Amino acid sequence: MTAGRRAAVLGKPIAHSLSPVIHNAGFAAAGLTGWSYVAIECAELAPVLDGLDDSWAGLSLTMPLKEQALRLAATATPVALATGAANTLVRGAGGSWHADNTDVAGMVRVLRDAGLKPAPSVTVLGGGGTCRAALGAAAVLGAAEVTVVTRRPSAREELEPAADALGVKLLGADWPAAASFFEADAVISTVPKGAADHLADEVVWRPGTVLFDAIYDPWPTPLAAAAARSGVPVASGLDLLLAQALSQFEQFTGVVPAPEAAMREALFAAAHSRLQ
């Protein structure tokens, strides 16, 4: 296997990231003994890219770098262009960077694994970056429209170009009415921890709904716990972290399929230890 290859996750803050755990476990399981994956804290991506040599195979991007990554890439996948964000940069020929958004495919996988049916009705809580991935996932799953519940109407307006590019109709709802939009086939919460806790006591869960809560610390959230008590399938941010990393690993290394079992075991062990 190729020796001396490197990858990293970049963002700010980044010290909490579990991505190094996932990818380094994958390298070990795949026999990529010369590969390493680290965390690099930065808020500006361009200077970092300028300093990377040809040993770098790929980068994972988190906030606030996802839009910067898309602008700086030489090429990009249609889904990255449509969502307006990239969480992945892969080194190409001549040192150029190719952008992808593996959050979308990861979210599709997580929701399907949780039992979501095709052409679902979808409600998304929150209008930030993860909502863009949720819109992309909804489009892949065949949703015709998505209800986005936000505190600010302007947040929904900012999502309109992505929704148009993805071919989904964007329906808006205001935050005080959030509990009344949980009758969808999929409810995807992308809000920060604590923001949706009050909904645990307000929502009447419908049989057949799937909840994806993008948080994993603390876990379970009050909303996730309430859903589980009602028999609703629940997926977490850890499930997404793994799912999006599998595609990144395959693009970085060329190893297909990624060693999912080893990567999953390492991730959940590290998360369990951290949450103790």
N, C-alpha and C positions, 0 to 999 in steps of 0.2 A: 504494500500500500504506500501511497505518497507520504513522505515524511515532512515534518516541519510546516504543516498547514495550520492556519489559525482562523478563528471566528470569534465573534463577541456579540454581546447585547449592549446597546447604547441608549442612554436616556438620562433624565435627571428628575428625581433621585433614582438611583439604580442599585444601591447596596442591598436592597431587599430582594432583588430578582432571584428567582429559582431557575432561570434559564440555563446558567452554567451547570447546575446539577443535572438537568435533563440531557443536555447535549454531550457533556463529558461522559455520562453513563452510556450514551449511544455510541460514542467513539470507542469506548472500551469493549462494548458488546460486539461491535462490528470489526474489531481488530485493527482499528485506525490508531496505532500506538504513537504515531508522530503528530497527532492532531491535538489541539487545545482550544478551549473556549473560555473567555473571561468576560467580566463586566467592566465597562468604561463609562464613567459619568461625564456627560457633556450636555450642553444646551444648544450648541451650534455644531452642526454636522460637517459643514464644508471643510473647516480646518483639519478635522480628524481624517476625512477621506484623503486629503492632500498628503497626509503623512503615512499612509498605508502602502506597504510594498506588495510584491506579487505573492507573498506567502499567505495573504489574506484571501480566504475562499468566500466568505459571506458575513453579513451582519444582520442581527435582529434589532429592530427599532421599536422603542416605546416613546411615550410622551417626553418631551414636546417635539419629537423628530420625525413623525410619520409624514407630515406634509412636506417638510424639508427634503426627506429622502426621495419623494416622488419628483420634486423639482430638479434634484441633482442627478438623477439617474439618466443614462443615455437612452434606455428603452424601458418599457413597462408593460405588464400584462393588462388586458382589457379591464379586469376587475379592479386593479389598482387605479387605473385612470378613471373608471366610473365612480368609485367611492371617494376619489380625491385623497387617498392616503396609502402609504406603503409601510408595512412592518418588516419587510425583508429586502435586502440588497444582496445580489449574487454577483460575484466577480466574473466578468466575461472576458472574451478574447481582447487583447490589447489593453487590459486594465480597466475597461469600462464597467459600469454598474447597471444591472438589470433589476428593476423593482417589481415586487409582487405584494399582494395582501393576503397572506395565508390565514388571517383571522376569519376571512369569509368562508373558505373551505373548511376550516376548523370548526366554525360554528355550525355549518351544515352537518358535518359529521356528528357533532355532539347532539344536535336536535334529532337527527335521524336515529341515533343510538338510543335516545330517550323515548322513541316510539312516535315521533311526530309524523303525521300522515302527509301525503303530497297535497299541493295547492292549499296550504293552511291559511286561516285567518291569523293575523299577527298583530300584537300590541307590543310596542317598545316603550319602556320608561327611560326618559333621558334623551338628550339630543346632542351628545358629544361625539367623540371619535369612535367609541365602540358602537354607537348607534349606526354609524356609516357601515360598519361591518355587518350589523344586523340587517340593514336594508339590503345589502348584497346577498346575504344568506337567504333572506325572504324571496328575493328574485330567483335565485337558483332553485329554491324549493317550490316555485310556481305560484307564489302569492301574487294576487292581482293588486292588492292594496295593503298598506301598513298604517296603523294608527300610532302616532308618536305623541306621547304625553310628556309635556315639558312645563317648566315654570315660566319660561319666556317664549312668547310667540315668535320672537326674532330667531330663536334657536331652530325652530322648525323651518323658517324661511331660508336659513343658511343650508338646510338639507335638500332643498328643492332641486338644485342642479344634479346632485347625486341620485335622487329618486328618479328624475327624468332620464338620466343616462342609463339607469338600471331597468327602466321600464316598469316601475311600480308607482301606483298612485299613492300620494302621501296625504293622509288624513290627520288633522291636528286635534289635540285635546288639551285642556288646561289641567294643571297638576291637582287642584282640589277635587276634581272628578275622577282621579286615577282609578279608584276602586271599582268604578262602574264599567271599566274596559277590560276586565279580567275574564270575560267569557270567550276569549279568543282561543284558537287551538294552541297557539304558542304565546306566552308572555315572556318577554326578554327584558330583564332589568339591567340597565347600564349605568345606574346612578351610583354616586359614592356611598360608602358604608354609612349606615344610619339614616339615609334620606328616605328609604322606603319602609323603615321599621314599623311605622304606625299602620301601614296597610295590612299587616298581619292580623290585626283585630277588626279590619273592615271588609276584607274580601270574602265573598262567598264563592268557593271553588267549584267549578263545573267539571263533571267527569269528562275525561278526554283531553283536558288541558295539560300542556307541558310547560314547566317553569324552568327557564335558564336564568340564573342569577350570576352575573359576571364577577361577583366578589368571591374571594376564598379566605379572607382573613378580616374579621372573625368568621368562623363557619361552625354550624349553619347560621345564617342570618335569621332573624325572627320570621321574615317572609318565607324563606326556604323551609324552616321548621314547621310553619303553619301549613304550607302546601303538602309536606310529607305526611303530616298527621291526617290530612284529608285524602290521602292516597294518590296525590298528584305526583307524577314523575318529576324529579328535580335534577338538574345539571348545574355544576358549579364552575367558577372561574378556573379551578384547577383542571377540570376536564378540557376547557378551551385551551389553557396554557399548553397542555400536552398535545392536543390535536393540531394546533397551529405549528408547534415545534416539529412534528413529524414531517410535515411538508418542507419546512426549512432545512431540516437535516438531510433529506433526500436531495434537495437542490444544491446544498453546500458540498456534499460528499459524492453524489452519484450512486450511493448505496440505496437500492430499492428492493423490497420495502425497508423502511427504517426499523431498527430493533425495538419495536413498541413495548414489549413486555419489560425489558430492562429499563427503558426510559420511564415507563409508568411506575415501576417499583421504586426507582430512585427518587422520583418526584414526590410521590405520596409519602415515602418514608421521611424525606426532608421536611415536607410540609407538616407532617404529624409531629415531628420533633420540635419544629419551630413554634407550633401552636400550643405546646405543653406549658 
